[in-house]
């Protein structure tokens, strides 16, 4: 069904808004410290040790603990607590973020809303410093809050891409932002590697070293967020009215939300197909990211310092990988480049199944491979989707996208946790993720990107 012929609104003044590109990059730098240090490396193993201490007091937390924790009467294996926490945070985010998008599109100054979400997220993450002993419940609650606020801030941040970069520039701008994020996250992780590995010489326990490292990531997020928020403070949004006469902002947002789903289904089938593809393959990517340290520590028996060193390597390789994939996309198009990356992801996950215990070199090779495809697949997915978003509804549509973005996958972490709980091996849990890359790749191959851009009423880029 075709939408009624309506003249599309004028393009943003990309030349005038170019001054906002550099400060925009810095929010990737700011929040990636949380994603890397806390979400990817430290939180999973740390909350697992706290959960084991609560379930099996007096037992070595490096050993398997067969006693379950209970949440509302539901038994949860301590080893499954971290992926289940991510699962619940994602489900909650999926509900919250679509409302955030509807509200954000009514904000004339999006940087103001970005600041509120970013600083509340950083504050929640700072609270992880106080998670110790057997207080796994506090750790779960704070991680859920941090994840929701991060996703909310990214709804606004990603939607700004459509305001500051034209269609032919978005792959480049998005890739550079991701690359800067990996660099920033990697630098802080390098400092945290020193703290964790040398905690004895610094007079710290392992737990205190981990808690201080998580606190540093939260502070990094909050402090560096000042640069993009201040730098884009005057960037104007889509100029939609806050609400119609006699209508509250919540009521107006709910009405707008209903309109979004109806519009997506009726007039933007290619955008909807992309979101479905992204749901699957991004679930696979996010689960690999969030579970990699857990897989390395619990299944392959690597120490915390080895895992941090590996993730650090991934960060710096991903910096170059994001820029490399951006250049490939400039010639081949983002759609083909992302499809190629999904083939590589499938091969990487298959190889992880065969990684031997306590043999660090094979795991290191896998880390380099992940770094090469990680930044490119994520950055180009963001810029590719931006082409399919109807104008003046950027935050609404990016809220649907962000519900499935960094740290907000649910099927993957749920499957990962369930497979472990049923089999008590992370090898079968990791290899089960192949299905997400295969399904996502098949669906993405069926997206007609140029038709989707036409349906969205956007200007056609040179290559897609």
C-alpha positions in Angstrom: 0.0 0.0 0.0 1.4 3.4 -1.0 1.2 6.4 1.2 -0.6 9.5 0.0 1.5 11.8 -2.1 2.7 14.4 0.3 5.6 16.7 -0.4 8.4 15.6 2.0 9.6 18.2 4.4 12.8 20.0 3.5 16.1 18.4 4.3 18.0 19.6 7.3 20.6 22.2 6.6 23.5 19.8 6.6 26.1 22.5 5.7 25.0 24.5 8.8 24.8 21.4 11.0 28.2 20.2 10.0 29.7 21.9 13.1 27.8 19.4 15.3 29.5 16.4 13.8 32.7 16.5 15.9 30.9 16.9 19.2 28.5 14.1 18.1 31.4 11.7 17.8 32.2 12.1 21.5 29.2 10.4 22.8 30.4 7.2 21.3 33.7 7.8 23.2 31.8 8.6 26.4 29.4 5.6 26.6 31.7 3.0 25.2 33.6 2.9 28.4 30.5 1.5 30.2 29.7 -0.9 27.4 33.3 -2.2 27.3 34.6 -2.2 30.9 31.3 -3.0 32.6 29.0 -4.6 30.1 31.5 -6.7 28.2 34.3 -7.5 30.6 33.7 -7.1 34.3 30.0 -7.3 35.1 29.3 -10.9 33.9 32.1 -12.6 35.8 31.8 -10.3 38.9 28.0 -10.7 39.4 28.4 -14.5 38.8 30.9 -14.6 41.7 28.6 -12.6 43.9 25.7 -14.9 43.0 27.8 -18.0 43.8 28.8 -16.5 47.1 25.1 -16.0 47.9 24.0 -19.4 46.8 27.0 -21.4 48.1 28.5 -19.5 51.0 32.0 -20.5 51.9 32.6 -22.3 48.5 35.3 -21.2 46.1 33.5 -19.1 43.5 35.8 -20.4 40.7 34.0 -23.8 41.2 30.6 -24.7 39.8 27.7 -24.1 42.2 24.7 -26.4 41.8 22.5 -24.5 44.3 20.0 -22.2 42.7 19.1 -18.6 43.6 15.4 -17.8 43.6 13.6 -14.7 42.2 9.9 -14.6 42.8 10.0 -18.4 43.4 11.8 -19.0 40.1 15.1 -21.0 40.4 18.0 -19.4 38.7 21.5 -21.0 38.4 24.2 -18.6 39.6 26.0 -19.1 36.2 22.8 -17.9 34.4 22.2 -14.8 36.4 24.3 -12.4 34.2 22.6 -13.4 30.8 19.2 -13.4 32.5 19.8 -9.9 33.8 20.6 -8.7 30.3 17.5 -10.5 29.1 15.2 -8.7 31.6 16.9 -5.4 31.0 16.3 -5.8 27.3 12.6 -6.7 27.6 12.1 -3.6 29.9 14.1 -1.5 27.4 12.0 -2.7 24.5 8.9 -1.3 26.3 10.5 1.9 27.6 12.5 3.0 24.6 9.5 3.1 22.2 7.9 5.6 24.5 11.2 7.5 24.8 11.4 7.8 21.0 7.8 9.2 20.8 8.7 11.8 23.5 12.1 12.7 22.1 10.7 13.6 18.7 8.7 16.3 20.4 11.8 17.8 22.0 13.0 20.9 20.2 16.5 20.6 21.7 17.4 16.9 21.6 20.8 17.4 23.4 18.9 18.4 26.5 17.1 15.0 26.7 20.4 13.2 25.7 22.0 14.8 28.8 19.3 13.7 31.2 19.4 10.1 30.0 23.2 10.0 29.9 23.8 11.3 33.4 21.1 9.2 35.0 22.7 6.2 33.4 26.2 7.1 34.6 24.8 7.6 38.1 23.2 4.2 38.1 26.4 2.6 36.9 28.3 4.4 39.6 26.2 2.5 42.1 27.8 -0.8 41.0 30.8 0.2 43.2 28.6 -0.7 46.2 27.9 -4.3 45.0 29.9 -6.6 47.2 29.5 -9.6 49.5 26.3 -11.4 48.5 24.3 -8.3 47.3 23.6 -9.7 43.8 20.1 -8.1 43.9 21.6 -4.6 44.0 23.9 -5.5 41.1 21.0 -6.7 39.0 18.8 -3.6 39.7 21.6 -1.1 38.9 22.6 -2.9 35.7 19.0 -2.9 34.5 18.7 0.8 35.2 22.0 1.6 33.5 21.1 -0.4 30.5 17.7 1.3 30.1 19.2 4.8 30.5 21.9 4.0 28.0 19.4 2.8 25.5 17.3 5.9 26.0 20.3 8.2 25.4 21.2 6.3 22.3 17.7 6.7 20.8 18.3 10.5 20.9 22.0 10.2 19.9 21.4 7.9 16.9 18.4 10.0 15.6 20.8 13.1 15.5 22.7 11.4 12.7 19.9 12.3 10.3 20.1 15.9 11.4 23.9 16.4 11.0 24.9 14.2 8.0 23.5 13.9 4.5 22.7 10.5 2.9 26.1 10.1 1.2 28.0 11.0 4.4 26.3 8.8 7.0 28.3 5.6 6.5 31.5 7.6 7.0 30.2 9.7 10.0 28.7 6.6 11.7 31.9 4.6 11.2 34.1 7.3 12.6 31.8 7.6 15.7 32.0 3.9 16.3 35.8 3.9 15.8 36.2 6.7 18.3 34.1 4.8 20.8 36.2 1.7 20.5 39.3 3.9 21.0 37.9 5.5 24.1 36.6 2.3 25.6 40.0 0.6 24.9 42.0 3.4 26.5 40.1 3.2 29.8 40.1 -0.6 29.6 43.9 -0.5 29.4 44.0 1.5 32.6 41.6 -0.9 34.3 43.8 -3.8 33.1 46.7 -2.4 35.1 44.5 -2.0 38.2 43.0 -5.5 38.0 46.3 -7.3 37.2 48.4 -5.4 39.7 45.8 -5.1 42.5 48.1 -6.8 45.0 50.9 -4.2 44.4 48.3 -1.5 44.7 47.0 -2.8 48.0 43.6 -3.8 46.6 41.6 -7.0 46.7 40.4 -8.4 43.4 36.9 -7.4 44.2 37.9 -3.8 45.1 39.9 -3.5 41.9 36.9 -4.6 39.8 34.6 -2.3 41.7 36.9 0.7 41.2 37.2 -0.2 37.5 33.5 -0.2 37.1 33.3 3.1 38.9 35.9 4.6 36.6 33.8 3.6 33.5 30.7 5.2 35.0 32.5 8.5 35.7 34.1 8.4 32.2 30.6 8.1 30.7 29.3 11.0 32.8 32.2 13.4 32.4 32.9 12.9 28.7 29.2 13.2 27.9 29.6 16.9 28.7 31.4 17.4 25.3 28.6 16.3 23.0 25.8 17.7 25.2 27.4 21.1 25.4 28.6 21.0 21.8 25.1 20.2 20.4 23.2 22.2 23.0 21.7 24.5 20.3 21.0 21.8 17.7 17.4 22.0 16.8 15.2 18.9 16.5 12.4 18.2 14.1 10.3 21.1 15.3 7.2 19.0 16.0 4.7 20.5 18.5 5.0 19.2 22.1 1.4 18.3 22.0 -1.9 19.3 20.3 -4.2 21.7 22.0 -5.6 20.2 25.2 -3.3 17.2 24.9 -0.6 16.2 27.4 2.9 15.3 26.3 2.3 11.7 27.4 -1.1 11.6 25.7 0.4 13.1 22.5 3.3 10.6 22.6 0.9 7.6 23.0 -1.1 8.8 20.0 2.1 9.3 18.1 3.3 5.8 19.0 0.1 4.2 17.7 0.6 6.2 14.5 4.2 5.0 14.2 3.3 1.3 14.3 0.5 1.8 11.9 2.7 3.8 9.6 5.5 1.3 9.7 3.2 -1.6 8.9 1.2 0.1 6.1 3.8 2.3 4.4 7.3 1.1 5.2 7.5 -2.6 4.7 11.2 -2.6 3.8 12.0 -0.7 7.0 10.0 -3.3 9.0 11.9 -6.1 7.2 15.2 -4.5 8.1 14.2 -4.2 11.7 13.2 -7.9 11.8 16.6 -8.9 10.2 18.4 -6.6 12.7 16.5 -8.1 15.6 18.0 -11.5 14.8 21.6 -10.7 13.8 22.1 -8.0 16.3 20.9 -10.4 19.0 23.7 -12.7 18.0 26.3 -9.9 18.0 25.2 -8.5 21.4 25.1 -11.9 23.0 28.6 -12.7 21.8 29.8 -9.3 23.2 28.0 -9.6 26.6 28.9 -13.3 27.1 32.4 -13.5 25.8 34.1 -12.8 29.1 31.7 -15.3 30.8 32.5 -17.9 28.2 36.3 -17.3 28.5 36.3 -17.4 32.3 33.8 -20.2 33.0 34.3 -22.5 30.0 37.9 -21.8 28.9 39.2 -21.1 32.4 41.1 -17.9 31.6 41.9 -15.4 34.3 40.4 -11.9 34.6 43.6 -10.2 33.4 43.7 -12.4 30.3 40.1 -11.6 29.5 40.6 -7.8 29.9 43.7 -8.0 27.7 41.7 -9.9 25.0 38.9 -7.4 25.1 41.4 -4.6 25.0 42.9 -6.1 21.8 39.4 -6.4 20.3 38.8 -2.7 21.1 41.8 -1.4 19.2 41.3 -3.9 16.3 37.7 -2.7 16.1 38.9 0.9 15.8 40.6 0.0 12.6 37.9 -2.4 11.6 35.2 0.2 11.8 37.2 2.6 9.5 38.0 -0.2 7.1 34.4 -1.4 6.8 33.4 2.3 6.3 35.8 2.5 3.3 34.5 -0.8 1.9 30.9 0.5 2.2 31.8 3.6 0.3 32.6 1.4 -2.7 30.4 -1.6 -2.2 27.5 -0.1 -0.2 26.5 -0.7 3.4 24.0 -3.4 2.6 26.4 -5.7 0.9 29.1 -5.0 3.5 26.9 -5.9 6.4 25.8 -9.1 4.7 29.4 -10.1 4.3 30.1 -9.4 8.0 27.3 -11.8 9.0 29.0 -14.6 7.1 32.2 -13.8 9.1 30.3 -13.8 12.4 28.9 -17.2 11.6 32.4 -18.6 11.1 33.7 -17.0 14.2 31.0 -18.4 16.5 31.5 -21.9 14.9 35.2 -21.7 15.6 34.6 -20.6 19.3 32.9 -23.9 19.9 36.2 -25.7 19.3 38.4 -23.3 21.3 40.5 -25.4 23.7 40.6 -24.7 27.5 43.5 -22.7 28.8 45.0 -22.2 25.3 45.1 -18.5 25.0 46.4 -18.1 21.4 43.4 -19.6 19.6 41.1 -17.4 21.7 43.3 -14.5 20.8 42.9 -15.2 17.1 39.1 -15.3 17.6 39.3 -11.9 19.4 41.1 -10.3 16.4 38.5 -11.7 14.0 35.7 -10.4 16.2 37.4 -6.9 16.3 37.6 -6.7 12.6 33.9 -7.3 11.9 32.4 -5.8 15.1 32.7 -2.1 14.5 31.8 -2.3 10.8 28.7 -4.4 11.2 27.4 -2.1 14.0 28.3 1.2 12.5 27.0 0.4 9.0 23.8 -1.1 10.4 23.1 2.3 12.1 23.8 4.3 8.9 21.9 1.9 6.7 18.8 2.1 8.9 19.1 5.9 9.0 18.3 5.9 5.2 15.1 4.0 5.9 13.7 6.3 8.6 10.9 8.8 7.6 11.8 12.4 8.2 10.5 14.1 11.3 10.1 10.7 13.0 13.7 9.9 13.5 13.7 9.3 17.3 10.5 7.3 17.1 12.0 5.0 14.5 15.4 4.9 16.2 13.6 3.8 19.4 12.5 0.7 17.6 16.1 0.2 16.4 17.7 1.0 19.7 15.4 -1.6 21.5 17.6 -4.1 19.8 20.9 -2.3 20.0 23.9 -2.5 22.3 23.2 -4.6 25.4 19.5 -4.9 24.5 19.2 -8.2 22.8 16.9 -10.7 24.5 16.4 -13.8 22.5 20.2 -14.4 22.3 20.9 -14.0 26.0 17.8 -15.9 26.9 18.8 -18.8 24.6 22.4 -18.6 26.0 21.2 -18.8 29.6 18.6 -21.5 28.9 21.1 -23.8 27.0 23.6 -23.4 29.9 21.0 -24.2 32.5 19.9 -27.3 30.7 23.3 -28.6 29.6 25.7 -26.9 32.1 28.1 -26.2 29.2 28.8 -22.8 27.6 30.0 -24.5 24.4 26.6 -25.5 23.3 25.3 -22.1 24.5 27.7 -20.2 22.2 27.3 -22.4 19.1 23.5 -22.0 19.4 23.9 -18.4 18.5 24.7 -19.3 14.8 20.9 -19.4 14.2 20.7 -15.7 14.8 23.3 -14.8 12.2 21.8 -17.1 9.6 18.2 -15.9 10.1 19.3 -12.3 10.2 21.4 -12.7 7.0 18.5 -14.4 5.1 16.1 -11.6 6.1 18.6 -8.8 5.3 19.3 -10.2 1.9 15.6 -9.7 1.1 15.5 -6.0 2.0 15.2 -3.8 -1.0 17.0 -0.8 0.4 16.4 1.6 -2.5 12.7 0.9 -2.4 12.7 1.4 1.4 14.5 4.8 1.0 11.8 5.7 -1.6 9.0 4.7 0.8 10.6 6.8 3.5 10.6 9.8 1.2 14.4 10.3 1.6 17.0 11.3 -0.9 18.8 8.4 -2.6 22.5 8.0 -1.7 25.0 7.2 -4.4 25.5 3.6 -3.2 23.6 1.5 -0.6 
